[in-house]
Amino acid sequence: MNPEELIEIIDAGESQSVEFKAEVSTELGKSICAFANTNAGTILVGVSDDGRIKELAKDADERVAQIAHGCKPSVYPDDEAMVRSFVRTALAQRRFDIDPALPVGEILDKLELQQSNQLSHAAVLLFAKEPQRFVLQSEVRCARFKGTDSLNFIDMKVQRGNIIELIDNAEKFVMNHIRLAAEVVDFLREEKWEYPLAAIREALTNAICHRDYFSTANVHVSIYDDRLEIWNPGALPPELTVEALKRPHKSIPRNPLLANALFLIKYIERWGTGTERIVKETLAHGMPEPEFSLRDGGLLVVFKKAEAFLASLNERQRKAWEYLRAKNSITQALYIQLCNCGVATAKRDLKGMADKGLIIKEGSARKTFYKRLK
């Protein structure tokens, strides 16, 4: 509705299909429900009975949304476009069999995002225009610190928006604060991010999707000179351990409705493979295996820079690692030749690299070799 059309409605005055409300009150809910039941009507909030425009309180939008969502059936004033866009994406990505032209309430029913005509928290987090008005803790705090501690900020941003916007915007913040360098591989110039973006995005998605939304804490994304950390509130399900995250395991989502929605648009896979992919992508990037730990009531994922990783290896292991990055596998005999060391030293070094999750021993007897993990 453009300003000219709005003025035309005000000049025509109230009617059976038009009501003026000078302020947000309980009476507004009755009018919204009445018009919703007849599928016709316009309510102008901030207009007095005689057509004068009045200034509203700053929280008027939030209060109107709360009243609208509290109606039975619920009313979806600003979120309809987001719901239909989501369904179109799900249709393209997973061939999800829902017609985007269906009434929004019916779509939400099929997605199991409302019950008894009341929106679930997942629906608000996914589709509300400003979900933080209802779930403040869903903010994501992103920071770039100077040095290796949290004392001095270079940049800080509190991300707000729906779940999809939070994931995308947190990733953009990371990209704005990590280096993009170029290297020559087989005579071809390749651009490479300082950290593996696929792994970072997977970790961000996991943190936002699987966090504990009953906690008042926010997801934290912290970038330091030597590492990148992603922390989300909420311990692991009792069936999972930190060690299990690095191997095949079942998907046990804390927030199944959110997980199902993100699966439909291919933000997650729902097979318990996300953390495995984080590990493989990070190792393939030439970095140390990411660290998973339970800290301060939540799950912390730490990505360390390649420089910090190489510092944990001795000179022989660093030489072997550069060889492995190009050739992908090495034998003990080749390690001895490459590093000019004895059998005992080679065995100790290779075991140390295997313990760090860099290589895996394959074959047997004289056919034994060590393969670089990807």
C-alpha positions, 0 to 999 in steps of 0.5 A, spaced: 500 500 500 502 506 497 502 513 501 496 515 496 492 509 497 493 510 505 490 517 505 485 515 500 482 510 506 483 515 511 479 520 508 473 515 506 473 514 514 471 507 518 466 502 515 465 495 515 471 493 512 476 499 515 477 500 522 481 506 526 485 504 532 489 510 535 493 506 540 495 498 541 490 495 546 486 489 547 481 491 543 485 491 537 486 483 538 478 483 537 478 487 531 484 482 528 480 476 529 474 479 527 477 481 520 481 474 520 474 470 520 471 474 515 477 474 511 476 481 509 478 488 513 483 493 514 486 496 521 490 502 521 493 503 528 495 510 529 489 513 526 484 516 531 476 515 530 476 522 526 482 520 521 488 524 525 494 520 525 497 519 532 505 517 534 505 510 536 510 508 542 517 505 540 514 498 541 508 498 537 510 493 532 512 488 537 505 489 541 501 488 534 505 482 532 504 479 539 497 480 539 496 478 531 500 471 533 495 470 539 489 470 535 486 463 534 487 462 528 493 465 528 494 471 523 501 472 519 501 479 517 509 480 515 511 473 515 507 470 509 513 472 504 518 468 508 514 462 509 512 462 501 520 463 499 522 457 504 517 452 501 519 454 494 527 453 496 525 446 499 521 444 493 527 446 489 532 443 494 529 437 496 523 436 492 518 437 498 511 436 496 508 442 498 504 448 494 507 455 495 500 457 494 497 454 500 494 458 505 500 460 510 496 456 516 496 450 512 503 450 510 505 451 517 501 445 519 504 441 514 511 443 517 509 441 524 510 448 526 504 450 529 499 446 534 492 448 535 493 454 531 499 457 535 505 458 532 511 454 535 518 457 537 521 454 531 516 458 526 518 464 530 525 463 529 525 461 522 520 466 519 518 472 524 521 479 521 524 480 528 524 474 532 529 477 537 523 481 539 520 474 542 527 470 543 532 475 545 537 470 546 537 468 539 542 473 537 549 471 535 555 475 537 561 476 533 567 479 534 574 480 532 579 481 537 586 483 537 591 478 539 590 472 542 585 474 548 578 477 549 581 484 552 581 488 545 576 488 540 577 490 533 570 489 531 564 487 534 557 485 531 550 483 534 547 479 529 539 479 529 534 476 524 531 469 522 535 463 523 537 463 516 539 470 516 543 469 522 547 463 519 548 467 512 550 473 516 555 470 521 559 467 515 559 474 512 562 477 518 567 471 518 569 472 511 570 480 512 575 478 518 579 472 515 585 473 509 584 470 502 590 469 499 593 466 493 597 460 491 600 457 485 598 449 485 601 445 478 602 452 475 595 454 476 593 460 481 588 458 486 585 463 491 585 460 498 581 462 505 585 462 511 580 458 514 576 452 510 569 456 509 565 449 508 567 447 515 566 454 518 559 454 515 557 447 518 560 449 525 555 455 525 549 452 522 550 446 528 551 452 533 545 456 531 540 450 530 542 445 535 543 450 541 539 450 547 534 456 546 532 455 553 539 458 555 539 466 556 546 466 552 547 467 545 552 463 540 559 466 540 563 467 534 570 469 536 576 471 531 583 471 534 590 472 531 591 465 532 584 461 532 577 462 530 572 459 536 564 458 535 561 457 542 553 455 543 550 454 549 547 447 551 551 441 553 551 435 548 545 430 548 547 424 553 547 419 548 553 423 545 560 424 547 565 429 544 569 424 542 563 421 538 563 427 534 569 425 530 566 419 528 560 416 524 554 417 529 546 418 529 543 425 528 540 427 535 537 434 534 536 438 540 531 442 536 528 437 531 523 442 528 529 447 526 533 441 524 528 438 519 526 445 516 534 446 515 534 439 512 529 441 507 533 447 504 539 443 505 543 447 510 544 440 514 543 433 512 540 430 518 545 424 518 550 426 524 555 427 519 556 434 520 561 434 525 565 429 521 565 434 515 568 439 519 574 435 521 575 432 514 574 439 511 579 442 516 584 437 515 584 437 507 585 445 508 592 443 511 590 445 518 590 441 525 584 437 526 578 442 530 578 441 537 571 440 540 570 441 548 564 442 553 566 449 556 562 454 560 555 450 559 556 449 552 560 446 546 566 450 543 569 448 536 576 451 535 579 452 529 587 453 529 591 456 524 596 452 520 602 456 523 599 454 530 598 447 527 605 446 524 608 449 530 606 443 534 610 438 529 617 437 529 622 439 523 621 432 520 614 431 521 613 438 517 617 436 512 613 429 511 606 433 512 608 438 506 610 431 502 603 428 504 599 435 502 602 433 495 602 426 494 597 424 500 600 418 502 607 416 505 611 409 507 616 408 513 621 407 508 620 413 504 619 417 511 626 415 513 629 417 506 625 424 506 627 426 513 634 422 514 632 419 520 632 412 523 627 406 523 625 408 531 625 415 530 620 414 523 616 410 527 615 415 533 614 421 528 608 417 524 605 415 530 605 422 533 602 424 526 596 419 527 595 420 534 593 428 532 588 425 526 593 427 520 594 420 517 591 413 518 595 407 517 593 402 512 595 395 509 600 390 513 607 388 513 611 390 507 605 393 504 604 398 510 603 405 508 600 412 511 595 415 508 593 423 509 586 424 512 581 428 508 
